[in-house]
Amino acid sequence: MKRFLQLLLVMGLIVISAAAVIEWVISGKLRNENHFLVAEIASIKSQKESGSQGDRKDVPEFSKAEHEELLRLRSEVGQLRTQNAELERLRAENQRLKEIVDSERGSNQIQWKSWLSDLKTNEIKPKDFLSLVQPLTEALTNGDPSVRIDIARILQKIGLERMLNTNLTAQDLSDLKSAATAAAPGLLAALKDPDPLVHANISITLGFLREDAREVVPALIADLSDGQSRVAGAAAKSLGRFQGDAISAVPALLQAAQSSDSRVRENAIDALKQIDPAAARNAGFE
């Protein structure tokens, strides 16, 4: 019996010892797992905090000054939109006004042409030329070349009347002289007209008027070398009408008389004969 009890006691001790060992092993594993979990939790927290900080870095944070600048820019954009709308309105208004101006200009040109047509076809009295000179010479800047040509041809009538009308009274001659004197400066200024046909007609008109030779003759001499034969030929013809008052043009006319252009050459020879017959003969132009 005693031996049996001793055996039970030994077996109990063995079981208790085994249980203690098992408990120690399990406790060690639990401690290890606990340390691992704590480290894992700390790592996750660290990553979370790091991620939160990274997200915050990606989101722009505006200072007060930057915020105010943003508001200012938004205000300017609004103003620009308003100004753009106003600009579009002004453009539309400008286009409408242009159309009105074009319409008025067209109507005005029609009236000018009608008036000039009447002046060309109807007789103009010598005394009436005095009142016509100013509006006509001012209109030599008209945008339509045909209008400028008509004006030049109407003003030619002043010279033609003096040359051809044998029934003029002394008052008529005086009125025509005054009209020619008044017209010369405007015609001289228009002698720079870029249109060759207008330019040529103004030259012819100056020749018919025969006024202000001191200013007109040098301008016509310069035109003798113009590349447009119509202009150079008209200058030569007009110089001839100045006769002795254009004596300074003889050297240039002698040169123009050698031109390969028949219009320039023939007009220059005729002008030489009118200005200086002796010089024309010496040059072989009979």
ZAVO-226519 format. One line per field, with one value per atom (N, C-alpha, C, O, CB): y, z, x. Coordinates in steps of 0.2 Angstrom, whole numbers, plus 5000, padded with zeros to 4 digits. Each point is the difference from the previous one (the first is absolute). Glycine has a CB too. Layout:
<milos>
v	Y/...
w	Z/...
u	X/...
</milos>
This chain:
<milos>
v	4994/5006/5006/5005/4989/5006/5006/5001/5005/4992/4997/5001/5002/5004/4987/5008/5002/5008/5003/4986/5013/5007/5004/5006/4991/5000/5003/5001/5005/4990/5000/5000/5005/5004/4984/5013/5005/5007/5005/4987/5009/5006/5002/5006/4992/4997/5001/5002/5005/4987/5005/5001/5007/5004/4984/5014/5007/5005/5005/4990/5004/5005/5000/5006/4992/4997/5000/5004/5004/4985/5010/5003/5008/5004/4985/5012/5007/5004/5005/4992/4999/5003/5001/5005/4989/5001/5000/5006/5004/4984/5013/5005/5007/5005/4988/5008/5006/5001/5006/4992/4997/5001/5002/5005/4987/5005/5002/5007/5004/4984/5014/5006/5006/5005/4990/5003/5004/5001/5006/4991/4998/5000/5004/5004/4985/5010/5004/5007/5004/4986/5011/5007/5004/5006/4991/4999/5003/5002/5005/4988/5002/5001/5006/5005/4983/5013/5005/5007/5005/4987/5008/5006/5002/5006/4991/4998/5002/5002/5005/4986/5006/5003/5007/5004/4984/5013/5006/5006/5005/4989/5004/5005/5001/5006/4990/4999/5001/5004/5005/4984/5010/5004/5007/5005/4985/5011/5007/5004/5005/4991/5000/5003/5001/5005/4989/5002/5000/5006/5004/4984/5013/5006/5006/5005/4988/5007/5006/5002/5006/4992/4997/5001/5003/5005/4986/5006/5002/5008/5004/4984/5013/5007/5005/5005/4991/5002/5004/5001/5006/4990/4999/5000/5005/5004/4984/5011/5004/5008/5004/4986/5011/5007/5003/5005/4993/4998/5002/5001/5005/4988/5002/5001/5006/5004/4984/5014/5006/5006/5005/4989/5006/5006/5001/5005/4993/4996/5001/5002/5004/4987/5007/5003/5007/5004/4985/5013/5007/5004/5006/4992/4999/5004/5001/5005/4990/5000/5000/5006/5002/4986/5013/5005/5007/5002/4990/5013/5006/5004/5001/4999/5003/5005/5007/5002/4989/5013/5007/5005/4999/4999/5006/5005/5006/5000/4997/5007/5006/5004/5002/4998/5001/5004/4997/5003/5002/4988/4996/5000/5001/4992/5006/5000/5007/5000/4992/5013/5007/5001/5003/5001/4993/5001/4996/5002/4999/4993/4996/5004/5000/4989/5014/5004/5005/5002/4995/5007/5005/4998/5003/5003/4988/4998/4998/5001/4994/5002/4998/5006/5001/4989/5016/5006/5003/5002/5000/4997/5003/4996/5003/5001/4989/4996/5003/5000/4990/5011/5002/5007/5001/4993/5010/5007/4999/5003/5003/4990/4998/4998/5002/4996/4997/4998/5005/5001/4988/5016/5006/5004/5002/4998/5001/5005/4996/5004/5001/4989/4996/5001/5001/4991/5008/5001/5007/5001/4990/5014/5007/5001/5003/5000/4993/5001/4997/5003/4996/4995/4998/5004/5001/4988/5015/5004/5006/5003/4994/5006/5005/4998/5004/5001/4989/4998/5000/5002/4991/5004/5000/5007/5002/4987/5016/5007/5003/5004/4997/4997/5003/4997/5004/4997/4993/4997/5004/5001/4988/5012/5003/5008/5002/4991/5010/5007/5000/5004/4999/4992/4999/4999/5003/4992/5001/4999/5007/5001/4987/5016/5006/5005/5003/4995/5002/5004/4999/5004/4997/4992/4998/5002/5002/4988/5009/5002/5007/5002/4989/5013/5008/5002/5004/4997/4995/5002/4998/5004/4994/4997/4998/5005/5002/4986/5014/5005/5007/5003/4991/5007/5006/5000/5005/4997/4993/4999/5001/5003/4989/5005/5000/5008/5002/4986/5015/5008/5003/5005/4994/5000/5003/4999/5005/4994/4995/4998/5004/5002/4987/5011/5003/5008/5003/4988/5012/5007/5001/5005/4996/4995/5001/4999/5003/4993/4999/4999/5006/5002/4986/5016/5006/5005/5004/4993/5004/5005/4999/5004/4997/4992/4999/5001/5002/4989/5008/5001/5007/5002/4986/5015/5007/5005/4999/4997/5010/5006/5003/5001/5001/4999/5004/5007/5001/4988/5015/5007/5002/4997/5006/5002/5001/5002/4998/5006/5000/5002/4994/5000/5012/4983/4994/4996/4996/5004/5000/4996/5002/4996/5003/5007/5002/4997/4998/5013/4987/4997/4992/4997/5013/4988/4993/4997/4994/5007/5004/4997/4997/4995/5014/4994/4997/4993/4996/5016/4987/4993/4995/4994/5011/4997/4996/4998/4994/5011/5000/4998/4996/4995/5015/4991/4996/4993/4996/5015/4988/4993/4997/4994/5010/4999/4996/4994/4996/5015/4989/4994/4995/4995/5013/4993/4995/4993/4999/5009/4987/4993/4997/4995/5003/5005/4997/5003/5006/4991/5000/5003/5003/5005/4987/5005/5003/5007/5004/4984/5013/5007/5005/5005/4989/5004/5004/5002/5006/4989/5000/5002/5005/5005/4983/5011/5004/5008/5004/4986/5010/5007/5003/5006/4990/5000/5003/5003/5005/4987/5004/5002/5006/5004/4984/5012/5006/5007/5005/4987/5007/5006/5002/5005/4991/4999/5001/5006/5004/4984/5012/5005/5007/5004/4987/5010/5007/5002/5006/4992/4998/5002/5000/5004/4991/5000/4999/5007/5002/4985/5015/5006/5006/5004/4992/5005/5005/5000/5005/4995/4993/4999/5001/5003/4990/5004/4999/5005/5002/4987/5014/5004/5007/5004/4989/5010/5006/5006/5006/4989/5002/5005/5002/5003/4992/5004/5001/5007/5004/4985/5014/5007/5000/4995/5008/5003/5002/4997/4997/5013/4990/4997/4993/4996/5013/4988/4992/4998/4995/5005/5004/4998/5000/4996/5008/5002/5000/4995/4997/5015/4986/4995/4993/4996/5010/4993/4993/5000/4995/5004/5007/5001/4998/4996/5013/4994/4999/4993/4997/5014/4986/4992/4996/4995/5007/5000/4996/5000/4995/5007/5004/5001/4997/4997/5014/4988/4997/4992/4997/5013/4988/4993/4997/4994/5007/5003/4997/4996/4995/5015/4993/4997/4993/4995/5016/4988/4994/4995/4994/5012/4996/4996/4997/4995/5011/4999/4998/4995/4996/5016/4989/4995/4993/4995/5014/4991/4994/4997/4994/5010/4999/4998/4993/4997/5015/4987/4994/4994/4995/5012/4994/4994/4994/5000/5008/4986/4994/4997/4995/5003/5004/4997/5004/5006/4991/4999/5003/5005/5005/4985/5007/5004/5006/5006/4984/5010/5006/5005/5006/4988/5003/5004/5004/5006/4986/5004/5003/5006/5005/4984/5010/5005/5006/5005/4986/5008/5006/5004/5006/4988/5003/5003/5004/5006/4985/5006/5003/5006/5006/4983/5011/5006/5005/5006/4986/5007/5005/5003/5006/4988/5003/5003/5004/5005/4985/5009/5004/5006/5006/4984/5010/5006/5004/5006/4987/5005/5004/5005/5005/4994/4998/5004/4997/4994/5010/5001/4998/4996/4995/5005/5003/4996/4999/4994/5011/4999/4999/4993/4997/5016/4985/4994/4994/4995/5012/4995/4994/4998/4994/5011/4999/4998/4995/4994/5017/4990/4995/4993/4995/5014/4991/4994/4996/4994/5012/4998/4997/4997/4995/5013/4996/4997/4993/4996/5016/4988/4994/4994/4994/5013/4995/4994/4998/4995/5010/4999/4997/4994/4996/5015/4987/4994/4995/4994/5012/4995/4995/4994/5000/5009/4985/4994/4998/4996/5000/5008/4999/5005/5006/4991/5000/5005/5004/5006/4985/5007/5005/5006/5006/4984/5009/5006/5004/5006/4987/5004/5004/5004/5005/4986/5005/5004/5006/5005/4984/5010/5005/5006/5006/4986/5007/5005/5004/5006/4987/5003/5004/5004/5006/4984/5008/5004/5006/5005/4985/5009/5006/5005/5006/4987/5005/5004/5005/5006/4986/5005/5004/5005/5006/4984/5009/5006/5006/5005/4986/5007/5006/5004/5006/4987/5005/5004/5002/4997/5006/5004/5003/4999/5000/5008/4991/5000/4993/4999/5008/4988/4994/4999/4994/5001/5010/5000/4995/4997/5015/4988/4996/4992/4996/5013/4990/4992/4998/4994/5007/5004/4998/4994/4995/5017/4988/4994/4993/4995/5013/4992/4994/4998/4994/5009/5002/4998/4998/4995/5014/4993/4998/4992/4996/5016/4987/4993/4996/4994/5009/4999/4997/4999/4995/5009/5000/5000/4994/4998/5014/4984/4994/4994/4995/5012/4994/4994/4995/5002/5005/4987/4994/5000/4997/4996/5010/5000/5006/5006/4990/5002/5005/5006/5006/4985/5007/5006/5005/5006/4985/5007/5004/5004/5006/4986/5004/5003/5006/5005/4984/5010/5004/5006/5006/4985/5008/5006/5004/5006/4987/5004/5004/5004/5006/4985/5007/5004/5006/5005/4984/5009/5006/5005/5006/4986/5006/5005/5004/5006/4986/5005/5004/5005/5006/4984/5008/5005/5006/5006/4985/5008/5005/5005/5006/4986/5004/5004/5003/5006/4986/5005/5003/4997/4995/5006/5002/4998/4999/4995/5010/4999/5000/4994/4996/5016/4986/4994/4994/4995/5010/4995/4994/5000/4994/5007/5004/5000/4997/4996/5014/4993/4998/4992/4997/5014/4986/4993/4996/4994/5009/5001/4996/4999/4996/4999/5009/4999/5006/5005/4988/5006/5006/5000/5004/4995
w	5000/5000/5000/4996/5010/4998/5001/4993/4998/5015/4984/4994/4994/4996/5008/4997/4995/5001/4995/5004/5007/5001/4998/4997/5012/4992/4997/4993/4997/5013/4987/4992/4998/4995/5004/5005/4997/5002/4995/5007/5003/5001/4995/4998/5014/4986/4995/4993/4997/5008/4994/4993/5001/4995/5003/5008/5000/4999/4997/5011/4995/4999/4993/4997/5015/4985/4993/4996/4995/5006/5000/4997/5001/4995/5006/5005/5002/4997/4997/5014/4989/4996/4993/4997/5011/4989/4993/4998/4995/5004/5006/4999/5000/4996/5009/5000/5001/4994/4997/5015/4985/4994/4994/4997/5007/4996/4994/5001/4995/5004/5007/5001/4999/4997/5012/4992/4999/4993/4997/5014/4985/4993/4997/4995/5005/5002/4997/5002/4996/5005/5005/5002/4996/4998/5014/4987/4995/4993/4998/5009/4991/4993/5000/4996/5001/5009/5000/5001/4997/5008/4999/5001/4993/4998/5014/4984/4994/4995/4996/5006/4998/4996/5002/4995/5003/5008/5003/4997/4998/5012/4991/4998/4993/4997/5012/4987/4992/4999/4995/5003/5005/4999/5002/4996/5006/5003/5003/4994/4999/5013/4986/4995/4993/4997/5008/4994/4994/5000/4995/5003/5008/5001/5000/4997/5010/4996/5000/4992/4998/5014/4984/4993/4996/4996/5005/5001/4996/5002/4996/5004/5007/5002/4996/4998/5013/4989/4997/4993/4997/5011/4988/4993/4999/4995/5003/5007/4999/5001/4996/5008/5001/5001/4995/4997/5015/4985/4994/4994/4997/5008/4994/4994/5001/4995/5004/5007/5001/4999/4997/5011/4994/4999/4993/4997/5014/4985/4993/4996/4996/5005/5001/4997/5001/4996/5006/5004/5002/4995/4999/5013/4987/4996/4993/4996/5011/4990/4994/4999/4994/5004/5007/5000/5001/5005/5000/4990/5001/5005/5001/4987/5016/5006/4998/4999/5010/4990/4998/5006/5005/4985/5009/5005/5000/4995/5005/5004/5000/4994/4996/5016/4986/4994/4994/4995/5011/4994/4994/4999/4994/5007/5004/5000/4997/4996/5014/4993/4997/4993/4996/5015/4987/4993/4995/4995/5009/4999/4996/4999/4995/5010/5001/4999/4995/4997/5015/4988/4996/4992/4996/5013/4990/4993/4998/4994/5008/5003/4998/4998/4996/5012/4996/4999/4993/4996/5016/4986/4994/4994/4995/5010/4996/4995/4999/4994/5009/5002/4999/4997/4995/5015/4991/4997/4993/4995/5015/4988/4993/4996/4994/5010/4999/4997/4998/4995/5011/4999/4999/4995/4995/5017/4988/4995/4993/4995/5013/4992/4993/4997/4994/5010/5001/4997/4997/4995/5014/4995/4998/4993/4996/5016/4988/4994/4994/4994/5012/4995/4994/4998/4994/5010/5001/4999/4996/4995/5015/4992/4996/4993/4995/5016/4988/4993/4996/4994/5011/4998/4996/4998/4995/5011/4999/4999/4995/4996/5016/4988/4995/4993/4995/5014/4991/4993/4997/4994/5010/5001/4998/4997/4995/5014/4995/4998/4993/4996/5016/4987/4994/4994/4995/5011/4995/4995/4999/4994/5009/5002/4999/4996/4995/5016/4991/4997/4992/4996/5015/4988/4993/4996/4994/5010/4999/4997/4998/4995/5011/5000/4999/4994/4996/5016/4989/4995/4993/4995/5014/4990/4993/4998/4994/5009/5002/4998/4998/4995/5012/4997/4999/4993/4996/5016/4986/4994/4994/4995/5010/4996/4995/4999/4994/5009/5002/5000/4996/4996/5015/4991/4997/4993/4996/5014/4988/4993/4996/4994/5009/5000/4997/4999/4994/5011/5000/5000/4995/4996/5016/4988/4995/4993/4995/5014/4990/4993/4998/4994/5008/5002/4998/4998/4995/5013/4996/4999/4993/4997/5016/4986/4993/4994/4995/5011/4995/4994/4999/4995/5006/5005/5000/4999/5003/5004/4991/4999/5007/5004/4984/5014/5006/4999/4996/5009/4998/4999/5003/5005/4994/4998/5003/5008/5004/4985/5013/5007/5004/5006/4990/5001/5004/5002/5005/4990/5001/5002/5006/5004/4984/5014/5007/5006/5004/4991/5004/5006/5000/5004/4996/4994/4999/5001/5002/4990/5008/5001/5006/5001/4992/5013/5006/5001/5002/5003/4994/5001/4996/5001/5003/4990/4995/5001/5000/4992/5010/5002/5006/5001/4994/5010/5006/4999/5003/5003/4989/4998/4996/4998/5002/4999/4996/5004/4998/4996/5013/5004/5000/5004/5003/4989/5000/4999/4996/5000/5007/4999/4993/4999/5013/4984/4994/4994/4999/5005/4993/4995/4994/4997/5006/4996/4994/5002/4996/5000/5011/5002/5000/4998/5010/4993/5000/4993/4998/5012/4985/4993/4998/4996/5002/5004/4998/5002/4997/5003/5006/5003/4996/4999/5013/4987/4996/4993/4998/5008/4991/4993/5001/4995/5001/5009/5001/5001/4997/5008/4999/5001/4994/4999/5013/4983/4994/4996/4996/5003/5002/4997/5001/4996/5005/5005/5001/4995/4998/5015/4986/4995/4993/4996/5011/4991/4994/4998/4994/5007/5004/4999/4998/4996/5012/4996/4999/4993/4997/5015/4986/4993/4994/4995/5011/4995/4994/5000/4994/5006/5005/5000/4998/5004/5005/4985/4998/5002/4999/4992/5012/5002/5008/5003/4988/5012/5007/5001/4997/5005/5003/5002/5005/5002/4997/5002/5005/5007/5003/4990/5009/5006/5000/5005/4997/4992/5000/5000/5003/4990/5004/5000/5007/5002/4986/5015/5007/5005/5004/4994/5001/5004/4998/5005/4996/4993/4998/5003/5002/4988/5009/5003/5008/5002/4989/5012/5007/5002/5005/4996/4995/5001/4999/5003/4994/4998/4998/5005/5002/4986/5015/5005/5006/5004/4992/5006/5006/4999/5005/4997/4992/4999/5000/5001/4993/5004/4999/5006/4999/4993/5014/5006/5001/5001/5004/4995/5001/4995/5001/5004/4988/4995/5001/4998/4994/5010/5000/5006/4999/4997/5009/5006/4997/5002/5007/4987/4998/4994/4998/5005/4995/4995/5002/4996/4999/5011/5003/5000/5003/5004/4990/5000/4997/4995/5004/5005/4998/4994/4997/5015/4986/4994/4994/4999/5007/4989/4994/4996/4998/5002/4999/4996/5004/4996/4999/5011/5004/5000/4998/5009/4994/5000/4993/5000/5008/4986/4994/4999/4997/4998/5007/4999/5004/4998/5000/5008/5004/4996/5000/5011/4986/4997/4994/4999/5004/4993/4995/5002/4997/4997/5012/5002/5002/4999/5005/4999/5002/4994/5000/5010/4985/4993/4997/4998/5000/5003/4997/5005/4997/4998/5011/5005/4999/5000/5008/4991/4999/5006/4999/4989/5018/5006/5004/5000/5000/5004/5005/4997/5002/5007/4985/4996/5005/4999/4990/5015/5005/5003/5002/4999/5002/5003/4996/5001/5009/4985/4996/4995/4999/5002/4995/4995/5003/4997/4997/5012/5003/5001/4999/5006/4997/5002/4993/5000/5010/4985/4994/4997/4996/5002/5003/4997/5004/4996/5002/5008/5004/4997/5000/5010/4988/4997/4993/4998/5008/4991/4993/5001/4995/5001/5010/5001/5003/5002/4999/5000/5003/4995/4994/5011/4999/4996/4996/4996/5013/4993/4996/4994/5001/5010/4983/4994/5000/4997/4997/5009/5000/5004/4998/5000/5008/5004/4997/5000/5010/4987/4997/4994/4999/5005/4992/4994/5002/4996/4998/5011/5002/5002/4999/5004/5001/5003/4994/5000/5010/4985/4994/4997/4998/5000/5001/4996/5004/4997/4998/5012/5004/5000/5000/5007/4993/5000/4994/5000/5007/4987/4994/5001/4997/4996/5010/5001/5004/5000/4999/5005/5004/4996/5002/5008/4984/4995/5003/5004/4990/5006/5002/5008/5002/4988/5013/5008/5002/5006/4995/4994/5001/4997/4999/5002/4998/4997/5004/4997/4998/5011/5004/4999/5002/5007/4987/4999/4994/4998/5007/4991/4993/5001/4996/5000/5008/5001/5001/4997/5007/5000/5002/4994/4999/5013/4984/4994/4995/4996/5007/4996/4995/5001/4996/5003/5008/5001/4999/4998/5011/4993/4999/4993/4998/5012/4985/4993/4997/4995/5005/5004/4998/5003/4999/5000/5004/5003/4995/4994/5015/4993/4996/4999/4996/5007/5002/5000/4996/5001/5011/4983/4995/5003/4997/4994/5014/5003/5003/4999/5003/5002/5003/4995/5001/5009/4986/4995/4996/4999/5000/4998/4996/5004/4998/4995/5013/5004/5002/5001/5003/4998/5001/4995/5001/5007/4986/4994/4999/4998/4996/5006/4999/5006/4998/4997/5011/5005/4999/5001/5007/4989/4999/4995/5000/5002/4993/4994/5003/4998/4994/5013/5003/5005/5001/4998/5005/5005/4997/5001/5007/4988/4997/4993/4999/5013/4983/4993/4998/4996/5001/5005/4997/5003/4996/5004/5006/5003/4997/4999/5012/4987/4996/4993/4998/5008/4991/4993/5001/4996/5000/5009/5001/5001/4999/5005/4999/5002/4994/5000/5012/4982/4994/5000/4996/5004/5004/5000/4997/5003/5008/4983/4996/5001/4997/4994
u	5004/4996/5004/4999/4992/5014/5005/5003/5001/5001/5000/5004/4995/5003/5004/4987/4995/5000/4999/4995/5005/5000/5006/4999/4993/5014/5006/5000/5002/5004/4991/5000/4995/5002/5001/4992/4995/5003/4999/4991/5014/5003/5005/5000/4998/5006/5005/4996/5002/5006/4987/4996/4997/5000/4998/5000/4997/5005/4999/4993/5014/5005/5002/5001/5003/4996/5002/4995/5002/5004/4988/4994/5001/4999/4993/5009/5000/5006/4999/4996/5011/5006/4998/5002/5006/4989/4999/4995/5001/5001/4993/4995/5004/4998/4993/5013/5004/5004/5001/5000/5003/5004/4995/5002/5007/4986/4995/4998/5000/4996/5002/4998/5005/4999/4993/5014/5006/5001/5001/5004/4995/5001/4994/5001/5005/4988/4994/5001/4998/4994/5010/5001/5005/4999/4997/5009/5006/4997/5002/5006/4988/4997/4996/5000/5001/4995/4995/5004/4998/4993/5014/5004/5003/5000/5003/5000/5003/4995/5001/5007/4986/4994/4998/4999/4997/5004/4998/5005/4998/4996/5013/5005/4999/5001/5007/4991/4999/4994/5000/5005/4990/4993/5001/4998/4995/5011/5001/5004/4999/5001/5006/5004/4996/5001/5009/4986/4996/4995/4999/5002/4996/4995/5004/4998/4995/5013/5004/5002/5000/5004/4998/5002/4994/5000/5008/4986/4994/4998/4999/4997/5005/4999/5005/4998/4997/5011/5005/4999/5000/5008/4990/4998/4994/5000/5005/4990/4994/5002/4997/4996/5011/5002/5004/4999/5001/5004/5004/4996/5001/5009/4985/4996/4996/4998/5001/4998/4996/5004/4998/4995/5013/5005/5001/5000/5005/4996/5001/4994/5001/5007/4986/4994/4999/4998/4997/5007/5000/5004/4999/4998/5009/5005/4998/5001/5008/4986/4998/4994/4999/5004/4994/4995/5003/5003/4988/5008/5003/4997/4994/5008/5002/4998/5001/5006/4996/4993/5001/5001/4997/4996/5012/5001/4994/4997/5016/4987/4995/5001/4996/5003/5008/5002/4998/4997/5012/4992/4998/4993/4997/5013/4986/4993/4997/4996/5004/5003/4998/5002/4996/5005/5005/5002/4995/4998/5014/4986/4995/4993/4997/5009/4992/4994/5001/4995/5002/5008/5002/4999/4997/5010/4997/5000/4993/4998/5013/4985/4993/4996/4996/5005/5000/4997/5002/4996/5004/5006/5003/4997/4998/5012/4989/4997/4993/4998/5009/4989/4994/4999/4996/5001/5008/5000/5002/4997/5006/5001/5002/4994/4999/5013/4985/4994/4995/4997/5004/4998/4995/5003/4996/5001/5010/5003/4999/4999/5009/4993/5000/4993/4999/5009/4987/4993/4999/4997/4999/5007/4999/5004/4998/5001/5007/5004/4996/5000/5010/4987/4996/4994/4998/5005/4994/4995/5002/4997/4997/5012/5003/5002/5000/5005/4998/5001/4994/5000/5010/4985/4993/4998/4998/4999/5004/4998/5005/4997/4998/5011/5005/4998/5001/5008/4989/4999/4993/5000/5005/4991/4993/5002/4997/4996/5011/5002/5004/4999/5001/5004/5004/4995/5001/5009/4985/4995/4996/4999/5000/5000/4997/5004/4998/4996/5013/5004/5001/5000/5006/4995/5000/4994/5001/5006/4987/4994/5000/4998/4996/5008/5000/5005/4999/4997/5010/5005/4998/5001/5008/4988/4997/4995/5000/5002/4994/4995/5003/4998/4994/5013/5004/5004/5000/5001/5002/5003/4995/5002/5007/4985/4995/4998/5000/4996/5004/4998/5006/4998/4994/5014/5006/5000/5001/5005/4993/5000/4995/5001/5004/4989/4994/5002/4998/4994/5010/5002/5006/4999/4997/5009/5005/4998/5002/5006/4987/4998/4996/5001/4998/4997/4997/5005/4999/4991/5015/5005/5004/5002/4999/5000/5004/4995/5003/5004/4987/4996/4997/4998/4999/5002/4997/5005/5006/4984/5008/5005/5001/4995/5001/5010/5001/5003/5004/4999/4993/5002/5007/5001/4986/5017/5006/5000/5004/4999/4991/5000/4998/5002/4994/5001/4998/5006/5000/4989/5017/5005/5003/5003/5000/4997/5003/4997/5004/4998/4991/4997/5001/4999/4993/5010/5001/5007/5001/4990/5014/5007/5001/5003/5000/4995/5002/4997/5003/4997/4993/4998/5003/5000/4989/5012/5003/5007/5002/4991/5011/5007/5000/5005/4999/4992/5000/4998/5002/4995/4999/4997/5005/4999/4990/5017/5006/5003/5004/4998/4995/5002/4995/5001/5006/4988/4994/5003/5005/4987/5005/5003/4999/5003/4995/4997/4999/5004/4999/4989/5016/5005/4995/5002/5007/4986/4996/4997/4999/4998/5002/4997/5006/4999/4993/5014/5006/5001/5002/5003/4994/5001/4995/5002/5003/4989/4995/5001/4999/4993/5010/5002/5005/5000/4997/5009/5005/4998/5002/5006/4987/4998/4995/5000/5001/4995/4996/5004/4999/4992/5015/5004/5004/5002/4999/5000/5003/4996/5003/5002/4988/4996/5002/4999/4992/5012/5002/5005/5000/4998/5007/5005/4998/5002/5006/4987/4998/4995/5001/4999/4997/4996/5004/4999/4992/5015/5004/5004/5001/5001/4999/5003/4996/5002/5006/4986/4995/4994/4998/5006/4994/4994/5002/5003/4991/5004/5002/4995/5001/5005/4989/4994/5001/4995/4998/5012/5001/5001/5003/5002/4992/5000/5007/5002/4985/5014/5006/4999/5004/4999/4991/4998/5000/5002/4991/5005/5000/5008/5001/4988/5015/5007/5003/5004/4997/4997/5002/4998/5003/4997/4993/4998/5003/5002/4987/5012/5004/5007/5003/4990/5010/5007/5000/5005/4998/4993/4999/4999/5002/4994/4999/4999/5006/5001/4987/5015/5006/5006/5003/4994/5004/5004/4998/5005/4998/4991/4998/5000/5001/4991/5007/5000/5007/5001/4989/5015/5007/5003/5003/4999/4998/5003/4997/5004/4999/4991/4996/5002/5001/4990/5009/5002/5008/5001/4990/5013/5007/5001/5004/4999/4993/5001/4997/5003/4996/4996/4997/5004/4999/4990/5017/5004/5004/5003/4998/4999/5003/4995/5001/5006/4987/4995/5003/5003/4988/5008/5003/4997/5003/4999/4992/4997/5002/5000/4990/5014/5003/4995/5002/5006/4986/4995/4998/4999/4997/5003/4998/5006/4999/4993/5014/5006/5001/5001/5004/4994/5001/4994/5002/5003/4989/4995/5001/4999/4993/5011/5002/5005/5000/4997/5008/5006/4997/5002/5006/4987/4997/4996/5001/4998/4998/4996/5005/4998/4993/5014/5005/5003/5001/5002/4998/5002/4995/5002/5005/4987/4994/5000/4998/4996/5007/4999/5006/4999/4994/5013/5006/5001/5002/4997/5000/5001/5006/5001/4986/5016/5005/5006/5001/4990/5011/5005/5006/5004/4993/5005/5006/5000/5005/4996/4993/4999/4998/5002/4995/4999/4997/5005/5001/4988/5015/5005/5005/5001/4998/5004/5005/4996/5003/5004/4987/4996/4999/5001/4994/5003/4999/5007/5000/4990/5015/5007/5001/5003/5001/4995/5001/4996/5002/5001/4991/4996/5002/4998/4993/5014/5002/5004/5000/5001/5001/5004/4996/5002/5008/4983/4996/5000/5000/4993/5007/4999/4994/5000/5007/4988/4993/5000/5001/4993/5006/5001/4994/5001/5005/4988/4994/5002/4998/4994/5011/5002/5005/4999/4998/5008/5006/4998/5002/5006/4987/4998/4995/5001/5000/4995/4996/5004/4998/4993/5014/5005/5003/5000/5002/5000/5003/4995/5002/5006/4986/4995/4999/4999/4996/5004/4998/5006/4999/4994/5013/5006/5000/5001/5006/4991/4999/4995/5001/5002/4992/4995/5002/4998/4993/5014/5003/5005/5002/4997/5003/5004/5006/5004/4986/5011/5007/5000/5006/4994/4995/5000/5003/5002/4988/5011/5003/5007/5002/4986/5016/5006/5005/5004/4994/5001/5004/4999/5004/4996/4995/4999/5003/5000/4989/5014/5003/5005/4999/5000/5006/5005/4996/5002/5007/4986/4997/4995/5000/5000/4998/4995/5005/4998/4994/5014/5004/5002/5001/5004/4996/5001/4994/5000/5008/4986/4994/4998/4997/4999/5007/4999/5003/4999/5000/5006/5003/4997/5003/5008/4984/4996/4998/4998/4998/5004/4998/4992/4998/5013/4986/4993/4997/5002/4998/4997/4997/4996/5001/4999/4996/4996/5004/4999/4992/5014/5005/5004/5001/4999/5003/5004/4997/5002/5004/4988/4996/4998/5000/4996/5001/4998/5006/4999/4991/5016/5006/5002/5002/5001/4997/5002/4995/5002/5003/4989/4995/5001/4999/4992/5010/5001/5006/5000/4995/5011/5006/4998/5003/5004/4989/4999/4996/5000/5000/4995/4997/5004/4999/4990/5015/5004/5006/5001/4995/5008/5006/5001/5004/5001/4992/5000/5008/5001/4988/5015/5007/5003/5004/4997/4998/5003/4997/5004/4998/4992/4997/5003/5002/4987/5012/5004/5007/5002/4991/5010/5007/5001/5005/4998/4991/5000/4998/4999/4999/5000/4998/4992/4998/5013/4986/4992/4997/5000/5001/4998/4997/4992/4997/5012
</milos>
